[in-house]
Every structure is written in structure tokens, then in C-alpha cells.
Amino acid sequence: MLFDFPWDENNREFATTHALPETAGRVVMLEQGTSRIEIFEYRVPKPAPDIDGRRNVDLGICHFCFEVKDVDAEYERLSGAGMKMNSEPVSQANIRNFYGRDPDGNLIEIIEYFEEDAGI
């Protein structure tokens, strides 16, 4: 982890850069090699709930994708943790993957690559 930074409503810099009169929350920057991912968790303003029944194509198909070594094991682990899944893992071309939603409703793809065609 590169950093884990909580901020409160008194942080004027965040209010300025986020174009809101008041914000509070936490930001974490994860780092692996030359890759980084920044994750925000807001307390103020309270995030809007996910749009019930939102499809992959609604609001654009913005998603995160994580490559794993055993997609079926990750499906079981994440399902057991309560992740809302779009489907079970499927095979196509040289991948096996599935999509699910994080607690905020963001679309997450979990994918495993193979040297040869993984199709059924």
C-alpha cells in the first residue's frame, strides 16, 4: 500500500479538487510494480445507492478487471463474501471470466487467461 489517507469536512483542498462544498472519507493507493489503483470511500456526501437492475451497458461499461490464477476459486470466495454476481464463470476463446458488483455497485471483472482456447 502506497498510502491510506482519511480526510474530513475541514479539508478545503479535497473540497476544491472534488468540486463539492464539503467532502469526507478515505482514499487508499495500492501499488504493485509500476501499477497503481486509487480507491475512494466517501462518508460526505453520502453516495447515492446503486441503480437497481443496472445493466453492464447502462452509464457506459466502466469496470475494473483483475487477473487471477483460478477464476473458479475466486468466484466461490467472492460469492461467499456476498458479491452480487452477473453470472457464473464462463469460458470463451483463451479466457474464463465473470462479472460482479462491489458493495457500491461498481462492475468488477475477474478473468483467467490460458495459453490455449478455453472454450467449451
Secondary structure in CASP SS format (residue, H / E / C, confidence):
PFRMAT SS
TARGET T0000
AUTHOR 0000-0000-0000
METHOD secondary structure of the structure
MODEL  1
M C 1.00
L C 1.00
F E 1.00
D E 1.00
F E 1.00
P E 1.00
W E 1.00
D C 1.00
E C 1.00
N C 1.00
N C 1.00
R H 1.00
E H 1.00
F H 1.00
A H 1.00
T H 1.00
T H 1.00
H C 1.00
A C 1.00
L C 1.00
P C 1.00
E C 1.00
T C 1.00
A E 1.00
G E 1.00
R E 1.00
V E 1.00
V E 1.00
M E 1.00
L E 1.00
E E 1.00
Q E 1.00
G C 1.00
T C 1.00
S E 1.00
R E 1.00
I E 1.00
E E 1.00
I E 1.00
F E 1.00
E E 1.00
Y E 1.00
R E 1.00
V E 1.00
P C 1.00
K C 1.00
P C 1.00
A C 1.00
P C 1.00
D C 1.00
I C 1.00
D C 1.00
G C 1.00
R C 1.00
R C 1.00
N C 1.00
V C 1.00
D C 1.00
L C 1.00
G C 1.00
I C 1.00
C C 1.00
H E 1.00
F E 1.00
C E 1.00
F E 1.00
E E 1.00
V C 1.00
K C 1.00
D C 1.00
V H 1.00
D H 1.00
A H 1.00
E H 1.00
Y H 1.00
E H 1.00
R H 1.00
L H 1.00
S H 1.00
G H 1.00
A C 1.00
G C 1.00
M C 1.00
K E 1.00
M E 1.00
N C 1.00
S C 1.00
E C 1.00
P C 1.00
V E 1.00
S E 1.00
Q E 1.00
A C 1.00
N C 1.00
I E 1.00
R E 1.00
N E 1.00
F E 1.00
Y E 1.00
G E 1.00
R E 1.00
D C 1.00
P C 1.00
D C 1.00
G C 1.00
N C 1.00
L E 1.00
I E 1.00
E E 1.00
I E 1.00
I E 1.00
E E 1.00
Y E 1.00
F C 1.00
E C 1.00
E C 1.00
D C 1.00
A C 1.00
G C 1.00
I C 1.00
END
